[in-house]
């Protein structure tokens, strides 16, 4: 899904600006342990400023993501706010550090997708002291679901008796 803006009025008018409000559902915002559900909007304010090089987009995006704790697999919701500081340039390609301006338009979807995906935590935790799941029985140690006896290391037991 493209989120296309006509920016012909800004191109070539160095110093010109336009404020844009964004409220869009962006699909595919997911990693293994984090996602923005496809039925939720990503909301933000952007300012497009015309430069000699192209258009500089600044602003913030907000929304809510679903996270899965990397230790205990508990699902939780977490709000997010990300800052945007990106360039749209005529003739930009995938190898460039700018997003393309094509035929006087910009597509905001790749920008939104990139900044939100980069803001997603790699290994989210429900809380810093999360005990995780027992590797033997799978019980949640945070809820005392694990009833396994602690295994002792025979080498350590031998060392205690000496």
C-alpha positions in Angstrom: 0.0 0.0 0.0 1.5 3.3 -1.0 1.1 6.5 1.0 1.8 8.9 -1.9 2.1 12.7 -1.6 2.3 15.2 -4.5 5.3 17.4 -3.7 5.8 19.2 -7.0 5.1 22.5 -5.2 8.0 22.0 -2.9 10.6 20.7 -5.4 12.9 23.5 -6.5 11.5 26.0 -3.9 14.4 25.9 -1.4 13.1 26.8 2.0 9.5 26.0 1.3 7.8 23.7 3.9 4.6 21.7 4.2 3.2 20.1 7.4 1.6 16.7 6.9 -0.5 14.7 9.4 -0.3 10.9 9.0 -2.8 8.4 10.3 -2.3 5.1 8.4 -2.4 1.4 8.8 0.9 0.0 7.6 1.1 -3.8 7.0 4.2 -5.9 7.7 5.4 -4.1 10.7 6.7 -7.1 12.6 9.7 -8.9 13.8 9.8 -12.2 15.7 8.9 -10.7 19.1 7.4 -7.3 18.2 4.6 -6.1 15.9 2.2 -3.3 15.2 -1.1 -5.0 14.5 -2.4 -4.3 11.0 -5.7 -3.0 12.4 -3.9 -0.2 14.4 -2.9 3.2 12.9 0.5 4.7 13.0 -0.1 8.4 13.7 2.3 11.3 13.3 3.2 14.8 12.2 5.8 15.4 9.5 7.3 18.6 8.1 8.7 18.4 4.6 11.3 21.1 3.9 12.6 21.7 0.4 16.4 21.7 0.2 18.8 21.8 -2.8 19.3 18.0 -2.4 15.6 17.2 -2.2 13.0 17.2 0.7 14.0 16.7 4.3 11.3 15.0 6.4 11.3 15.6 10.2 8.7 14.8 12.8 7.4 12.0 15.1 5.4 8.9 14.7 3.4 7.2 17.5 1.5 4.0 17.9 1.2 0.9 19.9 3.0 -2.4 19.4 2.5 -5.9 20.7 5.6 -7.4 22.3 6.4 -10.9 23.4 8.8 -11.2 26.3 12.0 -12.9 25.1 12.3 -14.9 28.4 8.7 -15.9 29.5 6.7 -15.4 26.2 4.2 -13.1 27.9 2.4 -10.8 25.5 2.2 -7.1 26.3 1.3 -3.9 24.6 3.8 -1.0 24.5 3.4 2.5 23.1 6.1 3.8 20.9 7.2 7.2 19.7 9.9 7.5 17.0 11.7 10.6 15.6 12.0 11.0 11.8 15.0 12.8 10.2 15.1 11.5 6.6 15.9 12.8 3.1 13.8 12.3 -0.1 15.9 12.9 -3.2 15.2 12.9 -6.9 16.9 9.9 -8.5 17.6 8.1 -5.2 17.9 4.3 -5.5 17.9 1.4 -3.0 21.7 1.8 -2.5 21.3 5.5 -1.5 20.7 6.8 2.0 17.7 8.7 0.8 14.2 7.8 -0.2 13.2 8.5 -3.9 11.2 11.4 -5.3 9.5 10.0 -8.4 7.4 12.1 -10.9 6.9 14.8 -8.3 5.7 12.5 -5.6 7.0 10.7 -2.5 5.8 7.4 -1.0 5.8 7.7 2.8 5.1 4.0 3.4 8.8 2.8 3.1 9.9 5.6 5.5 7.2 4.7 8.0 8.0 1.1 7.8 11.7 1.6 8.2 11.6 3.9 11.2 9.1 1.8 13.1 10.9 -1.5 12.4 14.2 0.0 13.6 12.5 1.2 16.8 11.3 -2.3 17.7 13.2 -4.0 20.5 15.2 -7.0 19.5 14.6 -8.9 22.8 11.8 -7.2 24.7 11.3 -8.1 28.4 8.1 -7.9 30.4 10.3 -6.6 33.2 14.1 -6.5 33.8 14.0 -9.2 36.5 11.9 -11.6 34.5 12.9 -15.2 35.5 11.7 -16.8 32.2 10.6 -20.3 31.6 12.0 -23.5 33.1 14.1 -25.2 30.4 12.9 -28.6 31.7 9.2 -28.3 32.3 8.4 -25.1 30.5 6.7 -23.6 33.6 6.8 -19.8 34.1 9.2 -19.1 36.9 7.6 -15.7 37.5 4.3 -17.5 38.5 6.0 -20.3 40.4 4.7 -22.8 37.8 8.0 -24.7 37.8 8.1 -27.5 40.4 11.3 -29.1 39.2 13.9 -29.8 41.8 17.1 -27.9 41.3 19.7 -30.0 39.6 23.0 -30.2 41.3 26.3 -30.5 39.5 28.0 -33.7 40.6 31.4 -32.0 40.3 30.3 -29.3 42.7 28.8 -31.8 45.1 32.1 -33.6 45.2 34.0 -30.4 45.8 31.8 -29.6 48.8 32.5 -32.9 50.6 36.3 -32.5 50.3 
